[in-house]
Amino acid sequence: MRERLLASWGKISARHPYWILLAVFVLSLLSIYNAKHLRLSMRWSDLLPTTDPKVQEYDRIIKEYKSASNSILVVQGDEKDIKRFAETIAPRIARLTKYVERVDYKIDSDFLKRHGLLLTKTKDLKNNVDLFKDLNLVPLLTAINDNFEKTYTGDEKSLSTKKKEQDAVRYLNGLHFWLQTLERYALNGHRNDPQLIQKTLDRFLIGDPYFISQDKNLLILIIEPTFSVVDLNPVVASTDSIQRIIDRALPQFPGIKAGLTGTVPLSRDETVYSMRDMNTTSILAFTLILLIFILTFRMVATPFLAMINLVFAIMIASGAIAVFIDHLNIMTSMFAAVLMGLGIDFSIHVLALYYELRAKTSSSEEAMAESLRRSGPGILTGGLTTAVAFFTLMVSQTRGIKELGLVLGVGIVTAMVTTFILLPTLMIIRERLLQKLGKKEAKIPHVEFEFLGKVGNALAGRPRTTLALGTLFTLFLLYQAYRIEFDYNYLNMEPKGIPSVTLQDTLIKYMDMSPDMVMVSVNSVEKARAIAEKAREVSTVSMVESISDFLPSPRQIRERQPYLNTIRDRLKRNKPRARFSQSEFREFIDQLNRLEANIYELGQMAFTGGQDKVDAKCKQLVGDPDDSTSTDYILELAKRLEQNEPQARAGLQQFQKEYFVPLKEMVWDLANPQPIRLADLPHNIRRRFINDRGDQFLVTIYPTDKVWDFEFLQRFSEQMKRVDEHITGMPPIFLSLVHYTARDGVIATGLAILMVFILLLADFKKIRWALMAMIPLVLGSVWMLGLLKTLGLKLTFVNVEAIPMIVGIGIDDGVHLVHRYRIEGWKKSRLVLQSTGRAILLTTLTTIAGFGSLMIAQYRGFISLGALLVLGLAACFLTTVIFLPALAGLKNGVDG
């Protein structure tokens, strides 16, 4: 029945080739039109089930909060230069109003100057009350020491979280700048500089306004987009536009390095590099397969027919795929190159048989009917077996594996159907055109692969030796496969050396902050406050951003207002002293020495507790006891002041005179006791934390370290789950992907093997034949994984998909060889390997060409996938031509 239908179709294609070609052409145009809606998405969240709560929450946050997507401009260089660069570049980027909502590179100092002390924790505010009791120099430094000792000395918990560590560094930086200004006035004769005085007070009370690292060598600008990261067109356009602005500005700032990272640039790079890889790998696959075809058939025109058929198959498959899904993900984006390697196999069988028969008959119609009748059943069995194996992957919950099964299954079926419909039509049309031109069809030379026949004969002649050695090698590779490692670092899947990836390491190194943030959206400020406070106590958290940082609760306001009123009352009584007496000078020197001792003790505590940034800052101020070349800045300052007492006293008196009134006014504003309402917040703060409807509030949490370190990823994700179960973001999503992939990969692979076996059983009708055809697949899979380990490679989240894929692909070699043995008999190993071995070698080489083209990709995930599939295909071919002839020889009773 099947053979008759195929033969009938062969006659129809020979009688009506132009109508069939027209129909396929129209279908291709419709498919291309439909495929226009197929977009590329490289987001890891697109690999998880749409029903997963983390994915749903993540998608909702990305759409509702533009601040959940960002570009981070990382600037490195000298402190003055990077700040000047930021001041220059920020307004230029902000002019890209189509793409840029705002550019932040400083804290909102104006808001803090009006409400700073109301935003201070009640405990810290209580310690600060006496700090402003008397603003004259000696009482102020005395109060600084008292406050220092209350906050840090002897309290190990004072540096217990990353925020406390950052606050300590910020406080020390402010003190350092204050002392440097004091030094300029006391020893360098500096006078009448209100701008420097204001800058000093800002640093002392608020901190450096720039988003700058502790060592002052790195500064970041956060660029909030007008779009979300899922909108790929503006993602690419905005990143390219900002990069052009950076490139134009950099020549004006020698010594400055600047680059982009963050969710938007990383998405842009993933998209652009993937699209480039899709094009280059498809072209390379096309070229390699065509070259193999030409060298094998020793013809040029005929292989082009097969490749044209393949191109139409890819176009139609793209349109069909677009009916079911609206995007290609990380796992499916390279389907064109994969389909070229798989789909060409069908054409090989049809072409070879047609031209062999055409040489024996004058009727193209009869030749085509007979070639489809003979080759069609094998193509159907092979195609459907592979397609079913792929479609079986759709039982997975993981969207990535499910869509991979759909895309490759549809692609294989489409390639098989076009081979039956379009390829015969192209062959007939070409033949008729040659006849009209008066040219004869060149005969396809019969190329024998005699070496395969000799190998098969030799292996069949020594079956026990072959099986023994093959088994030992398989056991070794099984041991290697058991020891295989998994690379959890998803950044190792990205193109190597791109700034959006390398700068993530830079941020962690200099800022103790990974840009791989997690987020949660809640319906009240109080819920946001509770989550933020809980998150800040977690050891793996670097920074937490919440609207509650700018909106104290009514209870907090009531607790803090008395302290603020006390500060203001004391400020009213504060008056500058006219002179800086000798006794005050001596007391000032004593307080400097006391400050030095306090900072030294803090440094020792930081060193013991592993707070490196605090330790480094303390060493800047009091020296490193383990470094003989370092100096104690504070003791040196005290010594120089004593050596130049008359000048120092005059300078300190001038410093006190110039800072007193501005400090008093600034503290007065900082101690504003008026409650802060939501409406009082600046627009840029509200936009960062409130959605467009105004009913949800975003909390963003940044980890301290690399989330691609799997141990840290597990710990951070588990801690975030305890903070709030609804927290989402790339770290928890990626961890979920690990679990889904591990579970679904095993289930899908097992089910694919079962379905393949059932199809083989239906085809061969006997269990032993089906099992024999499965042997090369099972052993080839072991060899594939064992060789991967032996070559020093690892499994990744991209190449792991090769394991279920190889089930559908690697079965073909064993099936064809067992079929041929059943026809020729077990004693014909030389003939079987010389004939069918030639076909499976050719199909293996063309498939390797398709998959191997992935290895020139810039996206390293595709390289790892291509490498593993090449190993798998080669392994399945080798196990087929080694073990099956040996088993045939054993069946014949040959004594090896």
N, C-alpha and C positions, 0 to 999 in steps of 0.2 A: 504493500500500500504506500509506504513512505517513498520507496524507490520510484514507483509509478508517478507519484505527484511531482517529485523532483525532475523526472525525465520530461513530463508534460510541461513543466515550467521552462525547462531548457529549450523546448521547441517554441514556446510562446515568445521567449526573449529573442530567439533568432528571427522570428517572423515580424515582430513589432518593436525593434530596438529603439527607434526614434521616439515613439510614444512613451515608452518606459523611461527613456532618458529625460523627456520633458516632465513627466510626472515626478521623477526624483528631483529634478532641478527646482520645480515649484515647491516641493516639500522642503527642500534645503533652504530656499528663500524664506519660507514661513518659519522654519526652525531658527534661522539667523535672527529674524525679527523678534521671535519669542525669547531668544537667548540674550537679547540686549538688556533685559531686565535682570540678568544673572550678574550679581555683584561679587566682589572678592572681599572676604572678611577673614582676617588673621587673628581674631580675638580668641583667646583660650576659652572664654566663657561660651563661645559658640559650639564647643565640643561637648558640653554637658547637656543633660536633658532640660528641655524648656520648663519642665515641672519642678526642677530643683529650686527650693526656696532661695538659695544664695544667688542663683542666676537671675531669678525674677526680681529680687531686691536690687541686684547690681544694675540690671537693665533699667529699672525704674529710676534709680538715683542718677545714672548717666543721662537719662532723658530730662529729668526734672531740675538738675543742678548743673549749670554750665561750669561751675567751679570744680566739679568732679573730674573734668577734663582739663589738662593744662599743658603748657610748654614751659620748661625750665631752662633759662639761659644761664649757663655756668661760665663765670669769668674768672680767670686765674692770672695772677701777677702781683706787682707791688700794690700795697694798700691804696696809696694816693691815685695810682693809675687806674685801678679797677673801679674805684668810686667815680673818678672822672669819666671813665668809659660808660658806667651805668647812667650817669647824668646825661650823657650825650645820646646814648642809644635808646633809652626809654621813651622819650617823646617821639622819636622817629618810628618806633614800633607801634606806639599808641595811635599814630596817624592811620594805621591800617584798620580803619573802623569797620570795614566789611567783615574782618575776621577777629579783631581784637576788642574785647570788652574793656580791659584795663591791664596795666602793667604795674606790678608791685615789686619794689626792691627796698622799701623802708617800712618800718612800722608806722602806724597812724599816730604820730607824736602829738598832734594838736588835740586829739581826743583824750590821750593819756594825760596830757598836761592839765586838762580840765577835770579829769576824774580819776587820776592814777591811784591815789591812796584809797579811794572807795573800792577799787578793784583788788586791793591787796588783801591777802588772807588775814583774818582777824588776829591770829597768833603773831604774825609778822608785824601787823599794824601796831599791836600792843608794844612790841619791842622797839618800834620806831618812834613812839611818842616822845621819849626823852632825847631822841636824836636832834630834834628841832627846838629843844628847850632854850638853848643859847647858841646863836649862829656865829658867834665870834670864834676865831680860829682854834684856840686851845680848848674851850668847852666842846666845840664841834668834833675835834679829833678825839677827845676823851669819850664823847658819846658814841663815836664810830667804833672805838675799841670796846666799849661796854656792849653795844649792839652786836658786834662781831662775836664776842665771847658768849652772849646769850644764844646766838643763832647756831654757832658752829663748834665752839670749843667743848670737847668732851662728849659731844652728841654724835654718835655714829650714824644715827638716822638722818642727820642733816644732809647727807649726800646719798641717801638710800635709793633715790630714783633718778632717772636721766634728767628730768626737769629740774630737780634740786641741784644736780651737777651743773646744768646749763645756767641756772640762776646764780650759782656761786661764781662761775667764770665771768658772767656778765657783771656781777658786783665787783670782782677783782679788777676787771678791765676799767670800770668806772673809777675805782680808787687809783689805779695806775695813771690814768689820764689826769686826774685831779692833782696827784703828786707831781707829775711832769709840768703842769701849768704852774704850780706852786714853785717848783724849781726855777722856772724861767723868770718869775717875778723876784724870787729871793736872791738868785745868784747871777742872773744874766741881765738885770736892770730893765726888765720888761715893764711897760707902763701903759695905762689908758687904752686897753684893748677890750671893749665891751663884747665884740664878736667872739673872741677867744673865751672870755668869761662865760658867755651864754652857752657856748659849745661844751665847756667844761662842766657846767651845771647840768646840761642835758645828759652828758655821759654819766655823771655821778648819780643822778636821780632816776633816769630812764634807761640809760644804756646806749650803745651805738645804734642809731636808727636803721642802719643798713643791715640787710640779710647777709651777714658776713661770718666767716669761720673764725674760730678762736685765734688762729695764728695770723689772721688778717690778710691771708693770701688768696682767698677764694670768696667770691660774692655771687649770689644768685638773684635773678630776676624771674618772678613768676608771672607768666602771661596767661590770662584767662581768656578763652575763646568766646565767640558769639554763637558757637555751634557745639554739638556734642561729638565725642570721639567716634561715634558710629557713622557720622556723615563723612564718607571718605573723600569726596571731591574737595570740600574746604579743608580737610585735614592735610591733604597734599599741597593744595594751593597756598594755604597760610604758612605752613612750614617752609616752603620754598621762598615765599616772599620775605619772611623774617630772616632766613639765611642770607638772602641777597643783601639785606640791610646790614647784617653783621659783616659780610665780606667786604662791603664798601667802606665800613667804618674802621676795620682792623688796621689797614695801612697807616692810619693816623695815630695808632697806639702801638708802637714797637714794644715788644716784650709782653704783650697781652695775648692770652689764648682764650678763645670763647667758642662755645658749642652748645647745641640744643639737646636736651633730653626731656623726659616726661612722657605722659601717655600719648599726647598728640604726635610729637616727633617720632616716637617709637612705632606708633601705628602707621605713620607715613612711610617710614623705612621698611617696615614689614610689607606694606602694600606695594611700594615701588619695586623693591628688590624681588618680590614674588612675581610681579607682572613681568619683569625683565626675565626672570628665570623661566616663566611659562613660555615666553617667546623663544629664548635661546635654546632651551632643552628640546622644545618641539621641533625647531629647525634642525638641531643636531640629530635628533632621533630620526627625522625624515631622511636626512642625508645619509646617515649610517645604514639604515635599513635598505635604502635604495642602492647603496654601494654594494652591500652584501648580496642583494638580489641580482644586480648586474654581474658581479663576479661569479655567482653560482649558475645563473642561466646563460651567462655569456651573451646577453642581449641588452639593449638599452630601452627600446620602446615598450616592450612587454612589462618590465618592472614598473614603468610609469603608470600603466593602467591600474596596477594594484595599489599604488600610492594615491592615485586620484580617487579610487574607490574608498580608501582609508580616510582621505580628507572629507569626502562627503559623509562618511559614517560619523566622523567627529562633529561635523556641523549639525547633522540630524540628532545625534545623541545630546548635544548641548541644548537644542530646543526642547527635546523630550525631558531632560533633567530639569529645565526651568519650569516645567509644569508642576513638579513636585516640591522643589526647593527654590528659594530666592537668592541663594548665595553659595559660593564655593568656600570651604574652610581650609584650615592648614592641611588637613589630610586629603582633601579632594582637589586642591587647586592645580595639581600637576597631572590631572587625569588624561590630558591630550597625549603627553609623552608616553604614559603608561598604556593607553589604548593603542597607540601605534605599535608598541612592542607586542601586545597581545593579539590585536585584530588582524595583523598581517598574516598570521599563520593560516587563516582560512583561505586566503587568496593563493597561497603557495600550492595547496593541494589542487585547487581548481585549475590554475594555469598549467601546472605540470601535466596533469591528466588530459586536458583539452588539447594541448599541442601534440601530445603523444598520439591521441586518437585522430587528430586532424591530419596527421601524416599518413594515416591508413585509409581515410575516407574523403570523398570529394564534397560531402555535404556538411556544411557548418552546422546546420540544424541538428543532424544526427550526432555529430561529434559533441555538441553542447549538451544535448539530452543525455547522452551516455556518460559524459564526464560528471554531470550533476548526479546522475543515478548512482555512479560508483563512489564518488568522493563525498556526496551529500550526507549520507548516514554518519560517516565518521566526523564530518564537520558538525553535524547536529549534536551528536553525542558529546564531542569535546566542548563545543560551545555552550550547550545546556549544562553540562557538568560544571564548567567554570562559572557560568552565570548563577547557577543555583548555589554554588559555594559562596559567591559574593552576596547574593540576596539573603542568604542565611544570616549574614552579619547584621541584618536589619532587626533581628530579635533583641539586639543590644539596647540598653537604656541610654548609653552614651551616644549623644548626637553625632560625634565625630565618626565613630565606627559605623553607626546606622547609615549615615549619609555616604560614607565610603562604600558600603555594600550596595546602596542604591545606585550611585554614580557609576561604579565599575560594572555592576550587573546590567544596567541599561546600556552602557557602552559596549559590552561584549555582545549582547543580543542585537544591538543596532549594527555592529560590524559584521556579525554573522548574516543578518538579513540583507544588508547591502551587498555582501559577497554573492548571495544567491540572486539578487535582483539587478544590481547595477553593474557588477563586474562582467557577467556574461554579455550584457548589452554593450559595454565599452569594447569588449573583445570582438564582437560581431561587427560593430560600426567600423572599427579600425580595419578589420579584414576587408570589408566592402569598399572602404576608401582606397585601400591598396589596389584592389581589383580595378577600380575606376581609373586609377593612375597607371595601370598596366604593370604593377610591381607584384612580385611573388612574395609570399610570406616566408621569411627565413625560418629554417628548421632550428629548433632548440637543441643544441648539442646535448647528448646524454653524458652527464658528468658522473663518473663512478667515484665513490669514496672507498677505495679498496682497503685503505688502512683500517677503517672501522670493521670491515669484514674479517681482516686478519686478527684484529684485537678480539673480536667476538669469538672467533674460532679458537684462539689460544686460551681464553678464559673458560670456554666450555670444555676444553680438553683437560683442564686442571681444576675442576670445580672445588674440591676440598681445600686445596691450597689457597685458591682465590677467596673462598668463603671464610677461611680461617684468618687470613691476613685482613680481609675486609672487615671482619667482626672485631679483630683487635683494634684496628684503626677507628672503628665506630665507637668502641668502648672508651678509647682515649678521648675522642671528641665529645662523647656523652659526659665524661668527667669534666671536660673543659666547659661544656654547656651548663653543667650544674654550678660552676663557679662564676658564671657570667655576672657582670655588674650592671647596674642601672644608673645612668647619668640623670639626676633630678634637676640639674641646672638648666632651666629652660632658656637662659640667655646663651647657652652653648648651641642653641638651635638657630640663633640669629646670625646674620652676616658678620663676619669677623672684622673687628676694628672700627665699626661705625660709631660715631660720637654718642648717639642716643643710647648705646649699650655701655660703652666704656666709661661714660660720665656717671653712670649709676654707681660704679665702684668709687669714683672720685668723690661723689657726694657722701658716701658712707665713710670714707677715709677722713674727710675734712669736717663734715657737719654731723657725724654720728647719726645720719638719717638716710633711710632708704626711701626712694620715691614710690616704692610699691606699697601704697597706703591701703588701709581698710577703711570702710565707711559704714555708717548706720544713720538712717533717717527716722526721726521720732516726731511726735505730734505736740510736744510741749518743751519749753525752755528748761523746765525742772527735770524732765527725763534726760535731756541733753546734758544737764549739769551732773546728774548722778552717774551717767556713763563716762563723762570726761574725768570726773574725780576718781572713779574706779580704775579707769585705764591708766591714769598717771602714776598709779601705785604699782604698775606691772613692770617688771625688770626689763622686758624686751621692747618696751615702748620708748621711743625717742621724743616724740612731740605729739600733742593732742590739740586740735583746733575745734573750738565750739563757741557758739554765740553766747553761752553762759559765761565765758571769760569776760564779756563786756556788759553783762546784765546780772548784777548781784541779786540774790533773792531778797524778798522783804525781810526775812529773818536776818540775813547777813547785813543788810543795810542798818537794821535796828542795832545790831551788835557793834557795828563799826562807827556809827555816827557819834557816839560819845567821845571816842578817841580823836575823831576828826575835829570835833568842837574844841577839845582840849588843846590840840595842836594850834588851832587858830587863836585861841585865847592866849597861848604862850607867845605866839608870833606878835600879837599886839603889844606885848611888853618887851619884845626884843629890840635892843638898841646897840648900834656899833660902838666899840670902844675907840677912843681917839688915839691912844698910844699902844704900842706893843712893847711892854716893859721887859727888863732883863730877866725877871723872875718868870714871866710868861714864856720867854724864849727857852729857859731851862726846862720848864714844864712841857713845852712843845717837843723838845728833843726827847724827853722821857717818854712821851706818848708815841713818838715815832718809833722808838726802840720797842715799846710795848706792842705796837702794830706789827713790827717785824717779827716778834716772837709769836704773835697770834697767827700770822700768815704761815710761818714756819710749821707751827703745830697743825694747821689745816693741811699743809702740803704733806706732812707725814701721814696724817689720817687718810688723805686721798691716795697716797702711794700704797698704803696697806690695803685699802678697799678697792684698788684697781681703777680709780677715777682719773684716767690719764690726762684728760684735758685740764682738770683742776690742778693736778700735780705739776703739769707743764707751766701753767700760769703762775703758780706759787714760786716756781724756780726762776721765772723771769724777775720776780720781785725780791726774792731773798736768796737767790743763788742755788746751785746744785752742790750738795756736800760731797758728791762723788766725782765732781768735775773741778779740777784745780784751776782751770782757766775761767770759770764762771765767777761773776761778782754779785754781791748782795746789794742790790740797788738802793734799798731803804737805808741800810747802815752806811753806805757810801754817801747818800744824800745827807744823813744826819751829821756825818763827819765833816763834810764840806761846809755845811751850815755853821758848825761850831768853829771851823777854821776862819770863816769870814763873817763873824757874828755881827759887827756893825752894819755891813751891807745887807746881811740876811735879815736882820730885824727890820730894817727900813723896807726891804722888799716884801716881807711877810705882812707888814702893816699896810702896805699899798694893796697887796693882794686881798687882804681882809676888807679893806675899804671898798674895793671895786666889786667884790662878789656879794657883799652883805645884802644890799637892797634887792638886786635881781634874784638872789636865793630866797629872800623873804617873800617876794612877790610870787615866785614860782611855787614855793611850798604852799602858800595861801591858796593858789588855784588848785594845786594837787589835792588839798584837803577839803575840797568842795563836798559838803555833806548832802547835797540834794540828790534824791533818788534818780536813777537812770531808767528811762522808759524805752520800750522798743522803738518808739518813734524818734527818740533822741539819737539813735545810732546813725552814723554816717551811711550813705547809700552803699558805698563799697563794702562795708561790713555786712549790711543786711543782705546784699546780693550774694555774698560768699556763703552764707549760712541758711538762707530762707529760700524755699522754692517759689515759683511764679505765683502760685495760688495763695501763698502766705500762711499755709497751715502745716508745714513740715519744716523741721530744722535738722541740718546736717552736722554730724560729728565726724571728723576725719582724724585717723590715728596712723602715725608713721612709725614703722619698726626701726630698731637700732642697727640692724645688721642685714645681711644678705638673706632674703627669703628663699633664694635658690639653694642655700645650704639646707638639706632636707631635715636635718636634726633641728635646726633653728626654726624652719618652717613649721614643723610639727608642734614645737613648744609654743611658738608665737600664736599659731592658730588655735591651739587648745586654750591658751590664756585668753584670747579674744572671745572664745565661746563662753568662757566663764564671766567675762565682762558683760556681754549681751549676746544672746543666741541669734539675733538677727544681723549681726555684723557681717558684712560682705566685702568683696574686693578680690584682687588677683591672688593674694596668698591663700585664703580659704578655698577659693574656686580651684586653684591649682592643686591643692591637697585633695579636694573632692575628685578632681580628674584622675589623680593617682589611684584612688580607691575604685572608681568606676571602671577605669581602664583595666586594672588588674582583674577585677571580677568579670567584666564583660568580655575581655580578651580571651580568657579561659573558656567561658561558656560558648562564645561565638566560634572559636577555633574547634572545640569539641563537636559542636553541632554541625559545623561545615564538614568535618571529617565524616561524621555519621551520614550526612546527606550524600556526600560523594560516594561512600560505600554502598548506600542503597541504590543509587543510580548505576553504579558499576554492576551490582548484583542483578539489576533489571536488564542490563545490557548483556552480561556474560551468562546469566541464568544459573551459574554455579558459584558457591562461596569460595572455592579454592582459586578460581580464576580472578575473582574480585580481590581476594587477599593478595594474590601475587602481584596484581597491578598496583596495589597500595604500598607494597614493600619499598619501592624507590622513593615514594613520597615521605614515608615515615623516617626512613634512614636519611634521606636528603635533608629533612628538617633538622635532625640531630647534627648532621654535618654542618649545616648552615650556622647554627648557634655555636657549635664547638669551634668552627673556624673564626667566627667573630671574636671569641675570647682569645684564641691563639694569636690572632693578628693584633691584639691589644685594643680592640674597639669595644664599645659599650652599647647596650640598648638605650634608646631614648624614647620620648613620648611621640616622636614622629616615626622612627623606623620600626617601632614595635608593631605597627600595623602590617608590616611585611609578613608576620607570622601567620595570621589568618589568610592573607593574600596568597601566600605560597601554596596553601591547600588547594585553592582553585586553579593555580597556574601549574604547579609542579606535578600534578597528577597525569597530565597529558602524555608525557614521555612513556611512562609505564603502560598506559592504556594502549597506545599505538603498538608498542613492542609485543605485548601479550596478544593483541589481536593478530598480529602478523605470525607469531609463533603458532597460534591456533590454526592458521591457514596452511603454513608451510611445514609444520611439524617441529618437534624439539631438536631434531638433528641438523636443522638448517641454520644454525647460528651465523655462519659466514654470510649467507644470503640475506638473512633478516637484518643483520647489522649493516651490511653493505647497501641495502635498499632503504628500509625503514629507518635505519640509523642515520642515513643521510638526511632524511626528512626531519627527524627530531633534532639533529645537530643544527640544521638550517633554522628551524623554528626557535631553537634555544638561542642561537646567535642573534636572530632578529629581535627576540624579546629582550635579550641582554642589551642590545643596542638601544632599545626604547628606555629601559630602566637605567642603563649605564649613563645615558645622557643627563640624568639627574645629578650625576657626580660633578658636573661643571657648574652647578648652581652656586650662587653666592649665599643663599639661605642654607645654612649648614644642616638644618633638619632634613632638607631634601637630599643633601649629599649622603647623610647617614642612611636614609631610606634606600637610595639607589645602590649604595654599597652592599647593604644586607640582601636586597633582592637579587643582585648579581651573584652574590655568594650562594643564595638559595637556588637559583636557576642552574648554576654550574654544578652544585652539589646534587640536585635531582637528576641532571643529565648523567653525571658520573655514576651515581648509584644505580641508574637504569642500565647503563651499558656494562657495568661490572657485575652486579648481583644477578640480573635476569639471565644472561648467558651462562653464568656459573650454575644457577638453579636448573637451567635446561640441561646442562651437561650432567648434573647429578641425577636428574630424572631419567636420563638415558643410561644410567649405570656406569658412566665413564669413571675410571679410577684415576684421580689426579695424583 
